[in-house]
Amino acid sequence: MTRIFTLENLGCANCAAKLERSLNKMKEVDSATVTFMTKRLVIEAQEEKMDAVVQEAGRIIKKLEPKVEVKPR
């Protein structure tokens, strides 16, 4: 299953790369891609685990980049 989000207030390409690396370390995530230019986050995970993955991803993003807001697309 794939979910797409907008990352409002994402400040730089380095921040995007840092978020992408951290999200891909989650064992439940099959793939996570953060694109700075479009401020887009794409998460792929098993459907039954997606809600938990999205919640944990939100916590990770807030911890690393407190100003970033995660909005569903």
N, CA, C and O atoms as a Tinker XYZ file with bonds, in Angstrom:
   292  protein
     1  N      0.846000   -1.165000    0.000000    73     2
     2  CA     0.000000    0.000000    0.000000    64     1     3
     3  C      0.899000    1.237000    0.000000    63     2     4     5
     4  O      1.962000    1.248000    0.619000    81     3
     5  N      0.457000    2.264000   -0.697000    73     3     6
     6  CA     1.211000    3.509000   -0.793000    64     5     7
     7  C      0.381000    4.659000   -0.244000    63     6     8     9
     8  O     -0.805000    4.784000   -0.551000    81     7
     9  N      1.011000    5.492000    0.565000    73     7    10
    10  CA     0.373000    6.715000    1.071000    64     9    11
    11  C      1.276000    7.881000    0.715000    63    10    12    13
    12  O      2.500000    7.770000    0.778000    81    11
    13  N      0.668000    9.006000    0.339000    73    11    14
    14  CA     1.406000   10.191000   -0.086000    64    13    15
    15  C      1.028000   11.361000    0.823000    63    14    16    17
    16  O     -0.142000   11.568000    1.144000    81    15
    17  N      2.052000   12.122000    1.232000    73    15    18
    18  CA     1.859000   13.255000    2.135000    64    17    19
    19  C      2.623000   14.466000    1.618000    63    18    20    21
    20  O      3.589000   14.338000    0.866000    81    19
    21  N      2.172000   15.640000    2.035000    73    19    22
    22  CA     2.899000   16.882000    1.792000    64    21    23
    23  C      3.592000   17.266000    3.092000    63    22    24    25
    24  O      2.992000   17.206000    4.166000    81    23
    25  N      4.854000   17.660000    2.990000    73    23    26
    26  CA     5.635000   18.081000    4.159000    64    25    27
    27  C      5.764000   19.604000    4.123000    63    26    28    29
    28  O      6.696000   20.140000    3.522000    81    27
    29  N      4.837000   20.287000    4.758000    73    27    30
    30  CA     4.864000   21.749000    4.777000    64    29    31
    31  C      5.998000   22.237000    5.674000    63    30    32    33
    32  O      6.283000   21.633000    6.708000    81    31
    33  N      6.638000   23.320000    5.277000    73    31    34
    34  CA     7.743000   23.953000    6.008000    64    33    35
    35  C      9.028000   23.128000    5.983000    63    34    36    37
    36  O      9.892000   23.318000    6.839000    81    35
    37  N      9.172000   22.221000    5.025000    73    35    38
    38  CA    10.419000   21.472000    4.875000    64    37    39
    39  C     11.479000   22.441000    4.382000    63    38    40    41
    40  O     11.327000   23.036000    3.315000    81    39
    41  N     12.568000   22.608000    5.161000    73    39    42
    42  CA    13.504000   23.694000    4.929000    64    41    43
    43  C     14.584000   23.508000    3.890000    63    42    44    45
    44  O     14.964000   24.475000    3.229000    81    43
    45  N     15.098000   22.293000    3.717000    73    43    46
    46  CA    16.228000   22.130000    2.802000    64    45    47
    47  C     16.339000   20.679000    2.333000    63    46    48    49
    48  O     15.717000   19.776000    2.891000    81    47
    49  N     17.143000   20.487000    1.300000    73    47    50
    50  CA    17.340000   19.149000    0.743000    64    49    51
    51  C     18.011000   18.224000    1.758000    63    50    52    53
    52  O     17.720000   17.028000    1.794000    81    51
    53  N     18.900000   18.767000    2.576000    73    51    54
    54  CA    19.554000   17.964000    3.599000    64    53    55
    55  C     18.532000   17.457000    4.619000    63    54    56    57
    56  O     18.611000   16.315000    5.072000    81    55
    57  N     17.582000   18.306000    4.972000    73    55    58
    58  CA    16.528000   17.898000    5.904000    64    57    59
    59  C     15.702000   16.771000    5.295000    63    58    60    61
    60  O     15.359000   15.811000    5.986000    81    59
    61  N     15.383000   16.879000    4.014000    73    59    62
    62  CA    14.622000   15.843000    3.319000    64    61    63
    63  C     15.379000   14.521000    3.329000    63    62    64    65
    64  O     14.793000   13.468000    3.582000    81    63
    65  N     16.676000   14.576000    3.056000    73    63    66
    66  CA    17.501000   13.363000    3.047000    64    65    67
    67  C     17.569000   12.735000    4.432000    63    66    68    69
    68  O     17.517000   11.512000    4.565000    81    67
    69  N     17.685000   13.563000    5.459000    73    67    70
    70  CA    17.734000   13.068000    6.836000    64    69    71
    71  C     16.429000   12.360000    7.195000    63    70    72    73
    72  O     16.449000   11.292000    7.807000    81    71
    73  N     15.313000   12.943000    6.822000    73    71    74
    74  CA    14.019000   12.322000    7.093000    64    73    75
    75  C     13.886000   10.999000    6.341000    63    74    76    77
    76  O     13.438000    9.998000    6.900000    81    75
    77  N     14.275000   11.007000    5.081000    73    75    78
    78  CA    14.174000    9.793000    4.270000    64    77    79
    79  C     15.002000    8.650000    4.866000    63    78    80    81
    80  O     14.526000    7.518000    4.952000    81    79
    81  N     16.224000    8.943000    5.273000    73    79    82
    82  CA    17.076000    7.905000    5.890000    64    81    83
    83  C     16.429000    7.352000    7.154000    63    82    84    85
    84  O     16.407000    6.139000    7.361000    81    83
    85  N     15.910000    8.225000    7.988000    73    83    86
    86  CA    15.306000    7.798000    9.252000    64    85    87
    87  C     14.056000    6.963000    9.029000    63    86    88    89
    88  O     13.855000    5.955000    9.706000    81    87
    89  N     13.222000    7.369000    8.094000    73    87    90
    90  CA    11.989000    6.630000    7.825000    64    89    91
    91  C     12.269000    5.265000    7.210000    63    90    92    93
    92  O     11.551000    4.303000    7.483000    81    91
    93  N     13.296000    5.172000    6.390000    73    91    94
    94  CA    13.640000    3.881000    5.789000    64    93    95
    95  C     14.244000    2.907000    6.788000    63    94    96    97
    96  O     14.339000    1.716000    6.494000    81    95
    97  N     14.653000    3.376000    7.956000    73    95    98
    98  CA    15.171000    2.489000    9.001000    64    97    99
    99  C     14.056000    1.768000    9.750000    63    98   100   101
   100  O     14.311000    0.794000   10.459000    81    99
   101  N     12.821000    2.242000    9.596000    73    99   102
   102  CA    11.698000    1.592000   10.262000    64   101   103
   103  C     11.486000    0.216000    9.632000    63   102   104   105
   104  O     11.403000    0.098000    8.409000    81   103
   105  N     11.400000   -0.827000   10.466000    73   103   106
   106  CA    11.317000   -2.185000    9.926000    64   105   107
   107  C     10.016000   -2.442000    9.171000    63   106   108   109
   108  O      9.988000   -3.288000    8.277000    81   107
   109  N      8.947000   -1.739000    9.505000    73   107   110
   110  CA     7.657000   -1.952000    8.845000    64   109   111
   111  C      7.565000   -1.267000    7.487000    63   110   112   113
   112  O      6.658000   -1.561000    6.709000    81   111
   113  N      8.494000   -0.354000    7.191000    73   111   114
   114  CA     8.459000    0.422000    5.949000    64   113   115
   115  C      9.170000   -0.343000    4.839000    63   114   116   117
   116  O     10.328000   -0.738000    4.977000    81   115
   117  N      8.448000   -0.546000    3.731000    73   115   118
   118  CA     9.072000   -1.159000    2.557000    64   117   119
   119  C      9.910000   -0.129000    1.814000    63   118   120   121
   120  O     10.990000   -0.435000    1.309000    81   119
   121  N      9.395000    1.106000    1.754000    73   119   122
   122  CA    10.103000    2.187000    1.068000    64   121   123
   123  C      9.537000    3.527000    1.533000    63   122   124   125
   124  O      8.328000    3.676000    1.713000    81   123
   125  N     10.424000    4.493000    1.722000    73   123   126
   126  CA    10.017000    5.866000    2.035000    64   125   127
   127  C     10.870000    6.801000    1.187000    63   126   128   129
   128  O     12.096000    6.691000    1.158000    81   127
   129  N     10.203000    7.723000    0.497000    73   127   130
   130  CA    10.895000    8.670000   -0.362000    64   129   131
   131  C     10.442000   10.078000   -0.011000    63   130   132   133
   132  O      9.245000   10.366000    0.029000    81   131
   133  N     11.416000   10.960000    0.247000    73   131   134
   134  CA    11.126000   12.368000    0.509000    64   133   135
   135  C     11.759000   13.186000   -0.613000    63   134   136   137
   136  O     12.962000   13.102000   -0.858000    81   135
   137  N     10.928000   13.977000   -1.287000    73   135   138
   138  CA    11.403000   14.821000   -2.382000    64   137   139
   139  C     11.304000   16.271000   -1.940000    63   138   140   141
   140  O     10.208000   16.787000   -1.718000    81   139
   141  N     12.452000   16.927000   -1.813000    73   139   142
   142  CA    12.468000   18.304000   -1.326000    64   141   143
   143  C     11.762000   19.269000   -2.275000    63   142   144   145
   144  O     11.004000   20.128000   -1.824000    81   143
   145  N     11.994000   19.145000   -3.560000    73   143   146
   146  CA    11.436000   20.102000   -4.526000    64   145   147
   147  C      9.907000   20.136000   -4.486000    63   146   148   149
   148  O      9.308000   21.204000   -4.616000    81   147
   149  N      9.283000   18.987000   -4.309000    73   147   150
   150  CA     7.821000   18.928000   -4.276000    64   149   151
   151  C      7.285000   18.853000   -2.849000    63   150   152   153
   152  O      6.076000   18.894000   -2.626000    81   151
   153  N      8.211000   18.741000   -1.877000    73   151   154
   154  CA     7.850000   18.603000   -0.462000    64   153   155
   155  C      6.890000   17.426000   -0.271000    63   154   156   157
   156  O      5.893000   17.520000    0.444000    81   155
   157  N      7.221000   16.328000   -0.928000    73   155   158
   158  CA     6.358000   15.156000   -0.961000    64   157   159
   159  C      7.016000   13.978000   -0.255000    63   158   160   161
   160  O      8.207000   13.721000   -0.425000    81   159
   161  N      6.221000   13.267000    0.540000    73   159   162
   162  CA     6.648000   12.034000    1.207000    64   161   163
   163  C      5.782000   10.904000    0.676000    63   162   164   165
   164  O      4.555000   10.998000    0.692000    81   163
   165  N      6.414000    9.841000    0.208000    73   163   166
   166  CA     5.706000    8.654000   -0.249000    64   165   167
   167  C      6.174000    7.492000    0.630000    63   166   168   169
   168  O      7.366000    7.196000    0.709000    81   167
   169  N      5.219000    6.845000    1.283000    73   167   170
   170  CA     5.522000    5.701000    2.145000    64   169   171
   171  C      4.849000    4.469000    1.571000    63   170   172   173
   172  O      3.667000    4.494000    1.230000    81   171
   173  N      5.614000    3.391000    1.466000    73   171   174
   174  CA     5.070000    2.101000    1.055000    64   173   175
   175  C      5.261000    1.124000    2.209000    63   174   176   177
   176  O      6.356000    0.978000    2.752000    81   175
   177  N      4.151000    0.451000    2.574000    73   175   178
   178  CA     4.178000   -0.544000    3.644000    64   177   179
   179  C      2.974000   -1.459000    3.465000    63   178   180   181
   180  O      2.081000   -1.180000    2.665000    81   179
   181  N      2.960000   -2.548000    4.212000    73   179   182
   182  CA     1.818000   -3.457000    4.147000    64   181   183
   183  C      0.572000   -2.747000    4.666000    63   182   184   185
   184  O      0.639000   -1.967000    5.615000    81   183
   185  N     -0.551000   -3.023000    4.039000    73   183   186
   186  CA    -1.788000   -2.315000    4.357000    64   185   187
   187  C     -2.157000   -2.420000    5.827000    63   186   188   189
   188  O     -2.561000   -1.428000    6.433000    81   187
   189  N     -2.026000   -3.593000    6.406000    73   187   190
   190  CA    -2.423000   -3.781000    7.811000    64   189   191
   191  C     -1.509000   -3.053000    8.797000    63   190   192   193
   192  O     -1.881000   -2.860000    9.954000    81   191
   193  N     -0.341000   -2.656000    8.360000    73   191   194
   194  CA     0.598000   -1.937000    9.238000    64   193   195
   195  C      0.662000   -0.442000    8.948000    63   194   196   197
   196  O      1.342000    0.300000    9.656000    81   195
   197  N     -0.040000    0.001000    7.914000    73   195   198
   198  CA     0.113000    1.382000    7.442000    64   197   199
   199  C     -0.254000    2.421000    8.500000    63   198   200   201
   200  O      0.464000    3.410000    8.646000    81   199
   201  N     -1.346000    2.231000    9.242000    73   199   202
   202  CA    -1.733000    3.228000   10.242000    64   201   203
   203  C     -0.646000    3.419000   11.290000    63   202   204   205
   204  O     -0.330000    4.550000   11.658000    81   203
   205  N     -0.075000    2.326000   11.770000    73   203   206
   206  CA     1.005000    2.407000   12.764000    64   205   207
   207  C      2.246000    3.050000   12.158000    63   206   208   209
   208  O      2.926000    3.832000   12.822000    81   207
   209  N      2.544000    2.728000   10.906000    73   207   210
   210  CA     3.704000    3.310000   10.216000    64   209   211
   211  C      3.536000    4.823000   10.092000    63   210   212   213
   212  O      4.480000    5.573000   10.340000    81   211
   213  N      2.347000    5.272000    9.712000    73   211   214
   214  CA     2.097000    6.705000    9.542000    64   213   215
   215  C      2.229000    7.436000   10.875000    63   214   216   217
   216  O      2.796000    8.527000   10.925000    81   215
   217  N      1.715000    6.853000   11.949000    73   215   218
   218  CA     1.837000    7.482000   13.270000    64   217   219
   219  C      3.296000    7.592000   13.693000    63   218   220   221
   220  O      3.729000    8.643000   14.163000    81   219
   221  N      4.050000    6.518000   13.529000    73   219   222
   222  CA     5.464000    6.539000   13.913000    64   221   223
   223  C      6.257000    7.492000   13.022000    63   222   224   225
   224  O      7.146000    8.191000   13.508000    81   223
   225  N      5.952000    7.528000   11.739000    73   223   226
   226  CA     6.634000    8.453000   10.825000    64   225   227
   227  C      6.385000    9.891000   11.266000    63   226   228   229
   228  O      7.299000   10.714000   11.241000    81   227
   229  N      5.171000   10.193000   11.665000    73   227   230
   230  CA     4.860000   11.540000   12.160000    64   229   231
   231  C      5.677000   11.906000   13.380000    63   230   232   233
   232  O      6.152000   13.035000   13.501000    81   231
   233  N      5.844000   10.949000   14.289000    73   231   234
   234  CA     6.664000   11.201000   15.491000    64   233   235
   235  C      8.135000   11.426000   15.122000    63   234   236   237
   236  O      8.789000   12.316000   15.666000    81   235
   237  N      8.638000   10.627000   14.208000    73   235   238
   238  CA    10.032000   10.775000   13.777000    64   237   239
   239  C     10.246000   12.139000   13.122000    63   238   240   241
   240  O     11.233000   12.821000   13.399000    81   239
   241  N      9.327000   12.525000   12.262000    73   239   242
   242  CA     9.450000   13.805000   11.564000    64   241   243
   243  C      9.408000   14.957000   12.559000    63   242   244   245
   244  O     10.214000   15.881000   12.451000    81   243
   245  N      8.503000   14.931000   13.513000    73   243   246
   246  CA     8.409000   16.001000   14.527000    64   245   247
   247  C      9.674000   16.071000   15.377000    63   246   248   249
   248  O     10.115000   17.156000   15.755000    81   247
   249  N     10.251000   14.920000   15.671000    73   247   250
   250  CA    11.477000   14.891000   16.491000    64   249   251
   251  C     12.652000   15.510000   15.719000    63   250   252   253
   252  O     13.415000   16.300000   16.276000    81   251
   253  N     12.792000   15.152000   14.448000    73   251   254
   254  CA    13.935000   15.615000   13.662000    64   253   255
   255  C     13.750000   17.024000   13.111000    63   254   256   257
   256  O     14.702000   17.803000   13.057000    81   255
   257  N     12.531000   17.349000   12.703000    73   255   258
   258  CA    12.225000   18.648000   12.089000    64   257   259
   259  C     10.923000   19.176000   12.690000    63   258   260   261
   260  O      9.865000   19.030000   12.078000    81   259
   261  N     10.978000   19.788000   13.878000    73   259   262
   262  CA     9.761000   20.188000   14.595000    64   261   263
   263  C      8.839000   21.139000   13.835000    63   262   264   265
   264  O      7.639000   21.167000   14.109000    81   263
   265  N      9.364000   21.914000   12.891000    73   263   266
   266  CA     8.527000   22.882000   12.163000    64   265   267
   267  C      7.756000   22.249000   11.002000    63   266   268   269
   268  O      6.837000   22.866000   10.462000    81   267
   269  N      8.119000   21.037000   10.619000    73   267   270
   270  CA     7.483000   20.385000    9.473000    64   269   271
   271  C      6.112000   19.836000    9.877000    63   270   272   273
   272  O      5.966000   19.179000   10.908000    81   271
   273  N      5.115000   20.124000    9.041000    73   271   274
   274  CA     3.768000   19.597000    9.238000    64   273   275
   275  C      3.476000   18.566000    8.151000    63   274   276   277
   276  O      3.699000   18.817000    6.967000    81   275
   277  N      2.976000   17.403000    8.569000    73   275   278
   278  CA     2.658000   16.320000    7.643000    64   277   279
   279  C      1.177000   16.407000    7.301000    63   278   280   281
   280  O      0.318000   16.315000    8.179000    81   279
   281  N      0.886000   16.585000    6.008000    73   279   282
   282  CA    -0.496000   16.718000    5.540000    64   281   283
   283  C     -0.779000   15.626000    4.518000    63   282   284   285
   284  O      0.007000   15.447000    3.588000    81   283
   285  N     -1.882000   14.889000    4.663000    73   283   286
   286  CA    -2.233000   13.883000    3.657000    64   285   287
   287  C     -2.542000   14.552000    2.316000    63   286   288   289
   288  O     -3.055000   15.670000    2.275000    81   287
   289  N     -2.228000   13.870000    1.238000    73   287   290
   290  CA    -2.553000   14.395000   -0.099000    64   289   291
   291  C     -3.798000   13.756000   -0.604000    63   290   292
   292  O     -4.243000   14.060000   -1.711000    81   291
